[in-house]
């Protein structure tokens, strides 16, 4: 792990120490040397990966594409983007934060490199929730991805034709698009 480059640490999406145990999202993280262990998977702890995990903003040119891919996998595996409110509802952490926007840009970029939508309807709904939250904070380039998720949920018969039509009507009426 490298020394801080003067930018504040990430207290929202970053690694947390609770009574000597480390956590990211809702998962315990083991640390062995520079490596992170989450569940049964070991992530080689490069300086760039550590920067993504512990810093609010990364240093320019410091993080590799492999670091970004590992970070996205860790974010997904640990549910680090979400918190659960007192009613048990899952909500995005810090929906207006720059770090969330950065992670969403990474996710969108990765999808653009040939990564397909997940087939699991729960994962599709989680991704849709993330896109809708991003849309609410002003990201206007999400319509095609939202429609793709609606199409996939309809194809899988997890969405009725009437619900699909209503969602599309609402999406088409939205002034953000």
C-alpha positions as CSV (number, residue, x, y, z in Angstrom):
1,X,0.0,0.0,0.0
2,X,1.3,3.4,-0.8
3,X,1.3,6.6,1.2
4,X,-1.5,9.0,0.7
5,X,-1.0,11.6,-2.1
6,X,-2.7,14.3,-0.1
7,X,-6.3,13.4,-1.0
8,X,-8.7,12.4,1.8
9,X,-9.6,8.7,2.3
10,X,-12.9,7.2,1.2
11,X,-15.1,6.9,4.3
12,X,-18.2,6.0,2.3
13,X,-17.1,3.3,-0.2
14,X,-13.7,2.5,1.3
15,X,-12.3,-0.1,3.6
16,X,-13.5,0.1,7.2
17,X,-11.9,-1.2,10.4
18,X,-14.4,-2.5,12.9
19,X,-12.8,-3.9,16.1
20,X,-9.8,-5.1,14.2
21,X,-11.7,-6.7,11.3
22,X,-11.8,-5.0,7.9
23,X,-15.0,-4.6,5.9
24,X,-15.9,-3.3,2.5
25,X,-19.6,-3.0,1.9
26,X,-21.2,-5.9,3.7
27,X,-18.2,-8.3,3.3
28,X,-15.3,-9.0,5.6
29,X,-12.0,-8.4,3.9
30,X,-8.9,-10.3,4.9
31,X,-5.5,-8.7,4.3
32,X,-2.4,-10.9,3.6
33,X,0.6,-8.7,2.8
34,X,-0.7,-6.4,0.1
35,X,-3.4,-8.8,-1.1
36,X,-7.1,-8.6,-0.2
37,X,-9.1,-11.8,0.4
38,X,-12.9,-11.5,0.0
39,X,-14.7,-14.8,0.5
40,X,-12.7,-17.4,-1.3
41,X,-11.1,-15.0,-3.8
42,X,-7.7,-13.3,-3.4
43,X,-7.0,-10.0,-5.2
44,X,-3.3,-9.1,-5.8
45,X,-3.0,-5.8,-4.0
46,X,-1.3,-3.5,-6.4
47,X,-0.8,0.2,-5.5
48,X,-3.5,1.2,-8.0
49,X,-6.0,-1.2,-6.6
50,X,-5.3,0.0,-3.1
51,X,-5.7,3.6,-4.3
52,X,-9.2,2.7,-5.7
53,X,-10.2,1.0,-2.5
54,X,-9.1,3.5,0.1
55,X,-9.0,6.9,-1.6
56,X,-11.9,9.3,-2.6
57,X,-10.1,10.3,-5.7
58,X,-7.2,8.4,-7.4
59,X,-4.0,9.9,-8.7
60,X,-3.9,10.5,-12.4
61,X,-2.1,7.7,-14.3
62,X,-1.6,5.7,-11.2
63,X,-4.4,3.1,-11.7
64,X,-4.3,0.4,-14.5
65,X,-7.2,-1.1,-16.4
66,X,-6.6,-4.3,-14.5
67,X,-6.9,-2.4,-11.2
68,X,-10.2,-1.0,-12.3
69,X,-11.5,-4.4,-13.4
70,X,-10.5,-5.9,-10.0
71,X,-12.1,-2.9,-8.2
72,X,-15.4,-3.4,-10.0
73,X,-15.4,-7.1,-9.1
74,X,-14.8,-6.2,-5.5
75,X,-17.5,-3.5,-5.5
76,X,-19.9,-6.1,-6.9
77,X,-18.9,-8.9,-4.6
78,X,-19.2,-6.8,-1.4
79,X,-22.3,-4.7,-2.2
80,X,-20.2,-1.7,-1.4
81,X,-22.5,0.7,-3.3
82,X,-25.4,0.0,-1.1
83,X,-26.6,0.4,2.4
84,X,-29.8,-0.9,4.1
85,X,-32.1,1.6,5.8
86,X,-34.0,1.0,9.1
87,X,-36.9,-0.5,7.1
88,X,-34.6,-3.1,5.4
89,X,-34.6,-1.3,2.0
90,X,-31.4,-1.3,0.0
91,X,-30.3,2.2,-1.1
92,X,-27.3,3.6,-2.8
93,X,-24.7,5.1,-0.6
94,X,-23.9,8.7,-1.3
95,X,-25.9,8.9,-4.6
96,X,-24.4,12.4,-5.4
97,X,-20.8,11.6,-4.6
98,X,-18.0,11.9,-7.1
99,X,-16.8,8.4,-6.2
100,X,-20.1,6.8,-7.1
101,X,-20.1,8.7,-10.4
102,X,-16.5,7.5,-11.0
103,X,-17.6,3.8,-10.3
104,X,-20.6,4.2,-12.6
105,X,-18.4,5.5,-15.4
106,X,-16.1,2.5,-15.0
107,X,-19.1,0.2,-15.1
108,X,-20.4,1.8,-18.2
109,X,-17.0,1.7,-19.9
110,X,-16.7,-2.0,-19.0
111,X,-20.1,-2.7,-20.5
112,X,-19.0,-0.9,-23.7
113,X,-16.0,-3.3,-24.0
114,X,-18.4,-6.2,-24.8
115,X,-19.6,-7.0,-21.3
116,X,-23.2,-8.1,-21.6
117,X,-26.1,-7.6,-19.2
118,X,-26.3,-10.2,-16.4
119,X,-28.9,-12.9,-17.0
120,X,-29.9,-13.0,-13.3
121,X,-33.0,-10.9,-12.9
122,X,-32.0,-9.7,-9.4
123,X,-28.7,-8.4,-10.8
124,X,-30.5,-6.7,-13.6
125,X,-32.8,-5.0,-11.1
126,X,-29.9,-3.9,-9.0
127,X,-28.1,-2.5,-12.1
128,X,-31.4,-0.8,-13.1
129,X,-31.6,0.8,-9.6
130,X,-28.1,2.1,-9.9
131,X,-28.8,3.6,-13.4
132,X,-32.0,5.2,-12.2
133,X,-30.2,6.8,-9.2
134,X,-27.6,8.0,-11.6
135,X,-30.3,9.4,-13.9
136,X,-31.8,11.3,-10.9
137,X,-28.6,13.1,-10.2
138,X,-28.3,14.3,-13.8
139,X,-26.6,11.6,-15.9
140,X,-28.5,11.8,-19.2
141,X,-26.7,9.1,-21.2
142,X,-28.4,6.1,-19.7
143,X,-31.6,5.7,-21.8
144,X,-30.3,2.9,-24.1
145,X,-29.0,0.9,-21.1
146,X,-32.2,1.3,-19.2
147,X,-34.2,0.1,-22.2
148,X,-31.9,-2.8,-22.6
149,X,-32.6,-3.9,-19.1
150,X,-36.4,-3.5,-19.6
151,X,-36.1,-5.6,-22.8
152,X,-34.2,-8.3,-21.0
153,X,-36.6,-8.5,-18.1
154,X,-39.5,-8.7,-20.6
155,X,-37.6,-11.4,-22.6
156,X,-37.1,-13.4,-19.4
157,X,-40.8,-13.0,-18.5
158,X,-39.9,-11.2,-15.3
159,X,-41.8,-8.1,-16.6
160,X,-45.3,-8.2,-18.0
161,X,-46.0,-6.5,-21.4
162,X,-48.3,-4.0,-19.6
163,X,-45.6,-3.1,-17.1
164,X,-43.1,-2.9,-19.9
165,X,-45.3,-0.5,-21.8
166,X,-45.9,1.6,-18.8
167,X,-42.2,1.8,-18.0
168,X,-41.4,2.8,-21.6
169,X,-44.1,5.5,-21.6
170,X,-42.8,6.9,-18.4
171,X,-39.2,6.8,-19.7
172,X,-40.2,8.5,-23.0
173,X,-42.1,11.3,-21.1
174,X,-39.1,12.0,-18.9
175,X,-37.7,15.4,-19.9
176,X,-34.1,14.2,-19.1
177,X,-34.1,12.2,-22.3
